[in-house]
Amino acid sequence: MNLDRRTVHGKDVPYIDFDAVVGRNSTFINLTEEQLESLGGAEYIALKLLLKVVAGVSICLWSFLVMNDLPFFSITSVFT
C-alpha cells in the first residue's frame, strides 16, 4: 500500500507542518529530530484537550449525581 506524503488515507493532516510518510499503525517513518519535536507538540496539544474533556465529563457526572441524590438525603434521617 503506497501512502502519499502528508496524507493519511487521502486526507490532509493539518496538525503537522512537514511532509510525512505514515506506515502501519500510524507509525511515522524516517523523521528528523525537528519533525519529532513538532509531532510531539501536536500530541501534547491533543493530550491537553483530552484532559479537559475528561475533567469536564467528570465534573458534569458528579454534579448530576449530587443534584440527583440531594433530595433523597434531605428527607432521610440516618441517625434516628
CORFEN-V886474 format. One record per helix or strand of 3 or more residues. SS is the DSSP state (a for helix, b for strand). FROM is the first residue (numbers start at 1). TO is the last residue. If there is no record, write none. Layout:
ss->(SS SS)
from->(FROM FROM)
to->(TO TO)
This chain:
ss->(a a)
from->(24 33)
to->(26 75)
